[in-house]
Amino acid sequence: EVTVNGVTVMTDIDGRYIVPDFSRVASRASRTGGKLYVSFSLDGYDTQRDDPNNSRSSRRYQITDADGATDGIDFEANDPQRLDIVLKESAMLATVTGTVTDKDGDPVSGVDLTVVNEDGEDVLHNRQSISAIGAYCTVGEGDDAMNCRRTGDDGTYEMQVRVTDDDEDYTITPSKNRYYFDNTDEVERLEVGDDEDGVDFEALRQSRIRGAVKDADDNGMAGVTVTAEAQGRDYSASDETNDNGRFIIWVDGDERYDVTAMKDGYSFTDPEDGDNLGLRVDDDETHDIGTFVAAAVPSNVSTLSGLTVTPGVLDPAFASDEDEYEAEVGFNVTGTRVVATATSSAATVTIEAGENEEMGTGSASMDVELEVGDTEVTITVESEDGTTETEYTVTVTRKANAPSAVRNLKAVSGATQSLTLTWETPQNVAGLTGYEYSVNSTDGEAGTWVAATATPGGGSQTITTTEHAGIQNGLDHTYWVRAVIGTAPGAATSITAAPWPTVTAAVAPASVAEADNPVTTNVQEDTTRVTVSLTSGQAVYSAMRVRIGVVDEDDAALVSLAATEVTFNAGATEASVLVTAVDNLTDATGGDPTVNFFAEIVEDEVEYDDDADVTATAPERDRAVTTDLTITDDDTAPTAPVVTATQVGTTDVYEVAWTFTPDQWGTGATTSRKFQYRMKAGDFADTSADNALWMDVTGGTNVRTVNVTLEEPATGSVTYNIQVRAVTDAGNGAAGAVSGGVTRTAS
């Protein structure tokens, strides 16, 4: 930790640190009169600190390093400086050294040593991981040598131990694979500054015990645990046989061992020579003890691993330790199949139902006949060795004959706070004699059941205030319907619905101008309102939404609605939407256009077809439709010119000329004006082919002639009809024609 005027930073992995912002007037320096107080500290090292001098022109700071030398640094404004410090280790450590040798006194390398205090805390100091050997080391002083806790080639080690408490015991433990030690750990009492030498260990090579396990057919047996247990102390080692049944157990020497094999469901015969019991093992030996022979042991397990009832569903779901179940089937189910599977494949399973019995090894099954009511099925499992027995019971209930639930239950809102329920007959009629309906009670379940009206395909029941006093427009209630056989009811089906009031729609004023050119001040001539009203005497319990739109989608471009939906809050009886006529540029040929509007109640579950072509005489569902709104058109298309045609000399060319005055252009924009002409041998018809004959006159709007070629026929005569019209963005003007056309006769 590096602390400057109370600001602490940590050195990084390379020992570097940065403490920022210590100008003369910076807050951290100004609070201490411009002085900097610096300290360096780290566990295991002396904390070094000093104060700056009192100079106001610089910030002089001095500190003594590990060799007693003095370093200094000036802190100038906007001039970052560097101060390197070498910390001196404090006297919080003790040193332990020793040698690890084998029984012949030769050094043993690669032995790892650990050290912990009385609390079990690892107190090896200044550890560094060496990935190449996977060890932790201490860094020596002066020569950068690394004296590892792992012994070197000479078998020696040196450990720096962090002393956490004077006069405390510290346990040093050696370890190396395939070795054991004469003293498995050494306890030393260390104090700060101790240099404990001669903490030595003797490393002894382990021995191995090997052999095999085979089954009764002389095949190697995998997955058997073979354990060597010492007779003289609490120590054991084990190995699991491989696919060939072989095992190798590494053990400490100077012991006698009992070697045994174990696997669930099997017993084992010892090797022929009996070397597996009381086996004397010394250091660095190999003992082949022979072969264990396995024999299957009869199982004492008497539980089930699986139980099914088909058709039917077990309640609760199957579990080996659950022995009582129920299952329910419908009236039409006259039998079910029970299948029971034992946990042990050698256990005996017996199924009993009435006087019938089925028995099997490992599993059993039975087809059980069902009468209306309860049928009890008993399953007994006896273990292979006959020592245990477990009994399971399943009670299967076949329901009485009753109709299934009605289908396709619907609720349609009627007039004056009413609903009509309709439904289709059940899938299972089962001697159906009628239907009943009910209104939800206060606890959310069906209340009193009342006879309902049957129809050939199902039933229908109208609910008014007579049948349900609480029915109100906009208030949801749950209604239930069920089929009955005499007094025996079938399953009930429910629907939640609310009636809605009837709405009417009107538009006023019934005529508007296409553009707003008010004759009277403050009267807007291009707007009107569509007003939606509830039928007289009706009210709504909760908020109700009403959708408003144009009946004929082709008229939608003629008007703009301020909203397409209005909300009737509780108690409201009327709402309206502003409608504005669109000021277009097109002449409405054939008279002023008319628009009709609709209003309909929006129910969340209803999806509306916005593309439906609905008319005033054929409204969609229960729509209310207004009378005509007439829009006075203020656009005028050009009128027809007067057209003549004159032959040029004796050629096939004719000059078509027309008379047209400026006041004939109508209301179209000047920039949109042009003339068009067309000609045809024969009469014109209102077809796409004849309409495609129109050609633009070049030269601008001042041109009044155009030459056309009217070919002379080879025989007989032909009459050419020629037309000219003016066109603007208000529309195509009426066509003027050459009177009687132009007749050409063969010469």
Stockholm file with secondary structure:
# STOCKHOLM 1.0

chainA/1-747         EVTVNGVTVMTDIDGRYIVPDFSRVASRASRTGGKLYVSFSLDGYDTQRDDPNNSRSSRRYQITDADGATDGIDFEANDPQRLDIVLKESAMLATVTGTVTDKDGDPVSGVDLTVVNEDGEDVLHNRQSISAIGAYCTVGEGDDAMNCRRTGDDGTYEMQVRVTDDDEDYTITPSKNRYYFDNTDEVERLEVGDDEDGVDFEALRQSRIRGAVKDADDNGMAGVTVTAEAQGRDYSASDETNDNGRFIIWVDGDERYDVTAMKDGYSFTDPEDGDNLGLRVDDDETHDIGTFVAAAVPSNVSTLSGLTVTPGVLDPAFASDEDEYEAEVGFNVTGTRVVATATSSAATVTIEAGENEEMGTGSASMDVELEVGDTEVTITVESEDGTTETEYTVTVTRKANAPSAVRNLKAVSGATQSLTLTWETPQNVAGLTGYEYSVNSTDGEAGTWVAATATPGGGSQTITTTEHAGIQNGLDHTYWVRAVIGTAPGAATSITAAPWPTVTAAVAPASVAEADNPVTTNVQEDTTRVTVSLTSGQAVYSAMRVRIGVVDEDDAALVSLAATEVTFNAGATEASVLVTAVDNLTDATGGDPTVNFFAEIVEDEVEYDDDADVTATAPERDRAVTTDLTITDDDTAPTAPVVTATQVGTTDVYEVAWTFTPDQWGTGATTSRKFQYRMKAGDFADTSADNALWMDVTGGTNVRTVNVTLEEPATGSVTYNIQVRAVTDAGNGAAGAVSGGVTRTAS
#=GR chainA/1-747 SS CEEETTEEECCCTTSCCCCCCCCTTSHHHHTTTTCCCEEECCTTBCCEEECCCCCSSCCEEEEECTTSCEEEEECBTTBCCCCCCCCCBCSCEEEEEEEEECTTSCBCCSCEEEEECTTCCBCBCSCEEETTTTEEEEECSSSCCEEESBCCTTSEEEEEEECSSTTEEEEEEEECTTEEESSSCEEEEECTTCEECCCCEEEEECEEEEEEEECTTSCBCCSCEEEEEESSSSCEEEEECCTTSEEEEEECSSEEEEEEEECTTEEEECCTTCTTSSEEECTTCEEEEEEEEEEECCCCCCCEEEEEEESSCCBSCCCTTCCEEEEEECTTCCEEEEEEEESSTTSEEEEEETTEEEEEESEEEEEEECCSEEEEEEEEEECTTSSCEEEEEEEEEECCSCCCCCEEEEEEEETTTEEEEEEECCSCCSSCCEEEEEEBCTTSSBCCCEEEEEETTEEEEEECTTTCTTCCTTCCEEEEEEEEETTEEEEEEEEEECCCCCEEEEEESSEEESSCCCSSTTCCTTEEEEEEEECTTCCCSSCEEEEEEESSGGGGGGEEESCSEEEECTTCCEEEEEEEECCCSSCCTTSCCEECEEEEEECTTCCCCTTCCCBTTBCSTTCEECCCEEEECCCCCCCCCEEEEEECTTSSEEEEEEECCGGGSTTSCGGGCEEEEEEEESCCCSSHHHHTTCEECSSCTTCCEEEEECCCCSSSEEEEEEEEEEEETTEECCCEEBTTCEEEECC
#=GC SS_cons         CEEETTEEECCCTTSCCCCCCCCTTSHHHHTTTTCCCEEECCTTBCCEEECCCCCSSCCEEEEECTTSCEEEEECBTTBCCCCCCCCCBCSCEEEEEEEEECTTSCBCCSCEEEEECTTCCBCBCSCEEETTTTEEEEECSSSCCEEESBCCTTSEEEEEEECSSTTEEEEEEEECTTEEESSSCEEEEECTTCEECCCCEEEEECEEEEEEEECTTSCBCCSCEEEEEESSSSCEEEEECCTTSEEEEEECSSEEEEEEEECTTEEEECCTTCTTSSEEECTTCEEEEEEEEEEECCCCCCCEEEEEEESSCCBSCCCTTCCEEEEEECTTCCEEEEEEEESSTTSEEEEEETTEEEEEESEEEEEEECCSEEEEEEEEEECTTSSCEEEEEEEEEECCSCCCCCEEEEEEEETTTEEEEEEECCSCCSSCCEEEEEEBCTTSSBCCCEEEEEETTEEEEEECTTTCTTCCTTCCEEEEEEEEETTEEEEEEEEEECCCCCEEEEEESSEEESSCCCSSTTCCTTEEEEEEEECTTCCCSSCEEEEEEESSGGGGGGEEESCSEEEECTTCCEEEEEEEECCCSSCCTTSCCEECEEEEEECTTCCCCTTCCCBTTBCSTTCEECCCEEEECCCCCCCCCEEEEEECTTSSEEEEEEECCGGGSTTSCGGGCEEEEEEEESCCCSSHHHHTTCEECSSCTTCCEEEEECCCCSSSEEEEEEEEEEEETTEECCCEEBTTCEEEECC
//
